Amino acid sequence: MSAPRAEAAPPHALVVGGGIAGLAAAHELLGRGFTVTLVEAGDRLGGKLRRGKVAGVTVDLGAEAMLARRPEAVRLAREVGLGEALRPPNVAGGAIWTRGEIRPMPQGHVMGVPGTAESVRGVVSPEGLARIAEDAVMPPSDLGEDVAVGEYVASRLGREVVDRLVEPLLGGVYAGDAYRISLRAAVPQLYTAATEERTLMGAVRSVQSATRAAALAREAAGEVAPPVFLGIEGGVGRLPEAVASAVRAAGGTVLTGVGARALRRTGEGWELECTDTVRRADAVVVALPAGPAARLLRAEVPRAAVELDSVEYAATALCSYVFRRRDLAGLPGGSGFLVPPVDGRTIKAATLVGNKWDWVSASDPELFAVRTSVGRHGERGAYERDDEELLRLSLDDLREATGIDARPVGQRVTRWEQGLPQYPVGQLARVARIRAAVAARPALAVCGAAYDGVGIPACVASASRAVDEVVTSVGARTHLV
């Protein structure tokens, strides 16, 4: 009688990078039957998701909300035990501080591009409104394979629409320049509609019509429409903490303070030379920002490294303030406002945190938190000022916009030198080239904000894609053996 055959050990995966993409990849790999080790060079996990205290009030010091109409991040939050902590904003609807006033954000737009001229009256001048009307009589535009959002919108509706509306909205997402950002990558549904419609405003109305039809279909199916955004009670910074805990609880290893120096392919799989030892694995997921990813991949995937070297980032900073609520007279309602660069302010946006998130107000009803964001791609002047001056300049803008005339009881600057990757014209083609080069190496994948979107759901989706790729590769090799 022959001895029973020993079961093969589960494949082992290394995840390099402890931001939300890397953590999500580790979590999913464990669920797909891998053993997992995640290494993070820094002393904390979460990347741009981070929370901290200002004057004793817990606030997010990075991303504060996630798009809820994409399912990936919400699903992950529920899987790691945060479902009951998901919270919609207390107030909806944005605003824009321009031409000396905080004005309601115009309705009926797609990333600032209006469906009608009348909808942007007040934000756009009478001359600008007349220019918008020309869209109806212009011949169709040839968008080609890709085009910059600002370039295309300005050609159809005039620069004022770009400078007053599109720029601040895109800046809020990418901290970038609308005249460089790819339409196909940043607003793909508008790109598609614009290739099918004769006018740009017709394309906007087509997108809006499709959105309404989808909402009606959900309603007919008895589905409750989710809010546009969700936060997490206690801060979105809880998400990476919870994912890391779930990974450890499932048997995964999560290490901080361990950098990755070199990656090598061997006859048995992969070797990762770390700052403490050499680790071996059947598969590797690289979840690093573009620059560090390029350095790690250069020896094994030089073509991907060259492409990753071309990715640029915007340096950004957040100025967080806490005031005594009793000192704030006439504070505006709403969740906050965006600021067009053309107005020449230091800040690009402000969030009235105390209005927006109930859990922040409930933590200390006598205090009120506000934050501003500073910094755009190619504009480092404000970012490079020291903390004290940056806080002062930001507060000056906040006072002029809102009338706040009080001294904060606490304030803090959080800097993100590699804040947001830029998505220029050709972004989708660049990502395709990177993935093709990486896919030529077995059981290796990349994920993160540099590829498919900078939001939390996009990063989680990027991680899922990377996991699918290495699972398929490892499975194929196992089958061949």
N, C-alpha and C positions, 0 to 999 in steps of 0.2 A: 504494500500500500504506500503510495507516494505521500510525502509531507505536504500539508496545505501550503498553497502559494501565498507568500507574503504580499500584502497590499502595498502598492507603490506609495511613497510619501507624497503628500500634496505638493504642488509646485510652489516655489517661493518667489515672491515679488518684492522688489525694492522700489519705494516711492521716494523721489528726491524733491523736497520742498514741502513745507508745512503750512502753506496758505490754504484757502478753502478748497481749491481744486485738488491739491495733493491729499488733503484729508478726505475729501469725497471719494477720490480714487482708492485710497486705502480701505475705506469703509465698504465700497462696492466689491473690491477684490476679495475681501474676507467672505462676503456673501456668495462669491462665485467659486469658493473652494480653495483659494490660495492661503498660504501663510504670508504674513506681510511685515516688513520693517519699513518704517518711514523715518527719514533723517532730515532734520532742519538745522541749518547753520546758525540761525539766530537763537536768542534765549527765550523766544516766545513763539507760539503758534498763531495762525489766523491771518497772516499777511495784512491786507488792508481792512480786515475786520478786527476791531480793537475797541475795548471799552475802558473807561477810567473814571476817576472822580475829579470834580471841580467844586471847590467849596463844600465838599461832602456829598455832592449830588452825582450819582452815577449817570454818565452819558456815553454815547458812542463817540469815539475819537476817529473813526473811519466811516465806512458805509453805515447808514442808519436804517435802511429799508431795502426790501427786495421786491422786484416785480412779481406780483402774485398771479398775473394772467399767463405766466409761464409756470409749469408745474414743478420743475426740477428742484428748486430750492425749498419750496414749501413741503414737498414730499420728503426731502432729506431732513428738514427740521422735525417733521412728525416721526420719522423713523428713529431719530435719536432722542425722542422724548420731549420735544418742545412744542408739540401740537397745541397744548392748552395755553401756551405762552404767546402764541401768534396774535398780534393786535393790528387792526387797521389804524390809520391816522385818525385822530380825533376831529380834524378839520380837513376838508377836501378843497381842491381848487387852488391853483397857484396865482402868482401876481408877477408883475414886472416893474422895476423901478427905472423909469425913463422919462425924459423931458420934464424932470423936476417933480414927478409924482409917482406914487405906487399905484399902478393901474391893474385891474383884473386882467389875467391872461386871456386873450381873445379865445373864443370858442370856435370849434369847427376847423381845426388846423391839424396837420400832420407834421410833427417836429417843427412847428413854427410856420409851415407853408400853408397859407389860407386857402379855403375853398371858395371864398367870395371876398371882394374888396371891402364890402361894408363891415365884415367881421373884425377888421383891424383898424377901423376908424378910431382916431385918438392916439394910437401907438404910432401909426404911419401918418405922415403929413398929407395935406390935400394933393401936393405934387406927387407924392408917393402913391396915393390912391389912383391918380390918373395913369401913372406908369403901370400899375397892376392891371388896369383895364386893357392894356395893349395885348395881354396874353391871348385874349379871345380872338384877335384878328391876325396874330402872327402865324406863320407856317409851322408845321410840326418840327420839333428838334430831333436831330439824330444823336442819340446818347452814346452810341458805340458800345464797347465792352464795359466801360465804366466812365464816370465823370465826377468831378468834385461837386458836393452838394451846393456850396455857395456859388460856384461858377454857373451851374445850370439854373438855379433859382434866380440869380441876378439877371441872367440873360432873358428870362421869361417875365419876371415880375419887378425887376429893379433891385438895386443894391440895398435900398432902405429896408425891404422885407428881410433880407439876409442880416443886415447889421442890427436891426431892432428886435428881430424875433428868432430867426433861425440860429444865429450865432450864440445868443445866450442859452437857448435850449440845448444845442449840441455841446456847448461849452460845459453845461451842467453834467453831461454824460461823459465826455471825453477830455474836457479841459483843453480842447484843441481849436484849430482854425477851420471854420466852415469852408473856407476857400481851398482847403487841402483835403478835407475828409471825404472819403469815398461814399457816394450815394448808394451803391450796391451793398456795401458792408454795413453802413449805418442805418439806412432806411430802405431795406430791400423791397418792402411792399410798394413803396412809392416809385422805386426804379421800375419795377415790373409794370405798374399801372401806367407810368409815363411812356413806356414803349408801346402801349396799346391805345392811348388816348391822344387826341390831337392837341390839347392844351394841358398845361400844368395844373391849373385849377380843376379841370375836368378829371385829371388823374387823382387829385386830392379827394374830390367828391366820390370817385369810384372806390377808393380805399375806405372812405367813411361808409359807403353803402354796403360794402362787403362786411365791415365790422358790425353794422346794425343787423345784417342778415344772420351773421353768426350768433349774435346775442339773441335774436328772436328764435333761432333754432334751439339754442340751449333752454330758453324759456319754455318752448313747446315741449321739450323733453323733460321738463320738470326740474331742470338744473338751476341752482342758485348761482347767479353771476358773482364771481369773486371780486373783491376790491382790486383796484389797480395795483396798490402797494400794500405790503404788510411789514410791520416791524416785529420785534420780539420784546416782551416785557423783560426789563432788565438790560436790554441792549442787544442789537444784532451781533455784537461781539460775543454773546453767549453761544452762538452757533458753532464756531470752531472748537470751543471748549467742550461742548456736548458731543461733537463728532469724535474728537480725540478720546474722550472717555468711553464712547461706544466702541471705538477701535480697540482700545486696551481691554475692555470687558470681553470682547470677542476673541482675545488671544493675540492681537497684533502688538507690535512693539513700536512705540513712538518716542523718538529721541530728539532732544533739542541740544544746541551747542555742538552739533556734529556736522561739519561741512563735507562736501563732496569735491575731491580734488581731480579725479580722473576716472574715466569709464573705459573698460576694455572688454572686447568680445573674446571668449575662450572657447575651447572645444566642448566645454561642459555647459556654457551659458554666458553669464555676465559677471565681471568683477568690478566692484566700485571701490576705488581707493578713497577712504574717508580720512578725516583728520585724526581719528583714533585707531582705526584698523582697516583691513580690507574685508569687504563683505561680498558674498557670492549669492547669485540669484538666477532663477530661470527666466525672469522677465524684469524689465525696468520701465517705470513711468517717470518721466522728467517733468516736474510741475514747478519749474522755476521761471522767473522773469526772463525776457529774451536774452539779455546780456550774459547772465550766468549760465543759461541753457546753452548758448553758443560756445562758451568756454568748455563746458563739460562734453559737448558733442563733437568738438572740433576734430579730434583724432579719428573717431569712428564714422562720423557723418559730416564731412567737411562742407558739402553743399548746403546742408541745413544750417550749419553754423554761419556761413556767409549770409544767408537770407536773414537769420536771426540778428546778425550784427547790424542790419539795416533798420531794425525796429527802433523808433524813437519814443521817448517818454516825456510826459509833462510833469514838471516838479510842482507840487501843490502843497498848500498848508491850510489847516483849519484853526480858526481862532474861536475858542470856546469861552463864554462868559456866563457868570451867574450873578443875578441881581436880587436885591430884596424886592419882592413883589409890591410892597407898599410904596416903594420909591418910583414905580413906573406909572406915570399918568398918561392916559390917552394912547396906550399901546395898541397898535393896529391888530385886528383879528387875522385869521388865516394862518397858514403854515409857514409862510415866508415869501421870498421874492427872488427873482433872477435880475441880473444887471447886465445890460449890453456893453461890450467892450468899448463901443463907439462913444459912450458917455464918459469915458476916462476915469472911472472910479478905481479904487484899490481892490474892492471886493468884487467877486463875480456872482455871488449869491449869499443869501442869509436865510437861516432857518430859525423860526420862532419855536424852539424846542418845547417850551412850556405850553404853547398852544397845541402843538402837533401830536404829542404823545402823552396820553393820560398817565401812564405809569411814571413818567418823569415828574409831573406835577404832584402826583400822589405821594411821591417819596419824601417831599418836604413842601407842603402847600405855601409856605412863606417865601419860598425862593422861586426864581424864574430863570430858566436857561435859554441862551441864544447862542447860535454859532454862525460864523461867516466862513466862506471859502475864498482862497486867494491863489492866484497862479494859473497861467495858461501856457500851452506849448509855445516856446520861443519868446516868452516874456518872463524873465527871471528877476527883473528889477525889484518888485515888491517882495518876492519870495526870499531874496538874499538879504533883506534887512534883518537886523537882530530882533529877537522876540519882543522886546519892549517897544521898539518903534513899530513893528508890524501890528501889535495889539493896539497901539495908539491910532495908527492910520485906519485900521479896520473899524475901530470904535467911532472914529470921526465920521466915516461913511454911514455907519449904523445910526448914529445920532441925527445926521442930516436926513436920512430916509424916513426914520420912524418917530423922531422927536424924543427918543430916550435921552434923558438928561440926568443920569444917575451914575454913581461910581460903582463898578462891579465889586462884589465881595470876594470874587474869585475869578481867575482867568488863566488860560493855558493855550499854548501853541503846540499843535501836532504837525510835524513836517513829514511829507512823503516825497523824498527826492526822486524815486522812481515811481511816481504816482500813477499815471494812467498811460497805457500804450496808445500810440496814435495809429489810426486806421486811414492811411492816405489812399488816393486812387491806386488801384492795383492790389489792394489788401487781400482780396479773395484769391487772386492768382498767386501771390506770395505764399499764403498759407498752404495752398495746394502743392506748391513746389517743396515747401518744408516737409509736409506730410509724406509726399512721394519719396523724398530722400530718406526719411526716417523709416518708412515702411519697407525699404529695401534691406534693412537689418532686422533679423528675427527677434520677436518678442520685445520690441522697443517702441515706445509711444511718447508723445508729448501732450501736454494740456495746460490750460491757464488762460489768463485774460488777453494774451497776445494773439489769440487765434480766432475765436468765434464770437467775441463780445466781452465787454468789461463788467457787466452786471453779475450778481451772484448766481442767478439761474443759468446764465450762459457759461460761467466757470464750472458749475456742477455738470452741465451737459457736456462740456469739453472733457471733463474727467470720465464720464460714462463712455464717451466715444473712445478714449484712450484705453479704458479697461476692455471694451469689446475687441479692440485691435490686438491686445496682448493675449487675451483669452483665446481668440481664434488662432493666433500664431502658435501658442504653446500647445493647443489642442491638436493642430495640424502636425506639429513635430512629434507629439506623443503617438499619434496614429501611424506616422511613417515608421517610427521605431518598432 
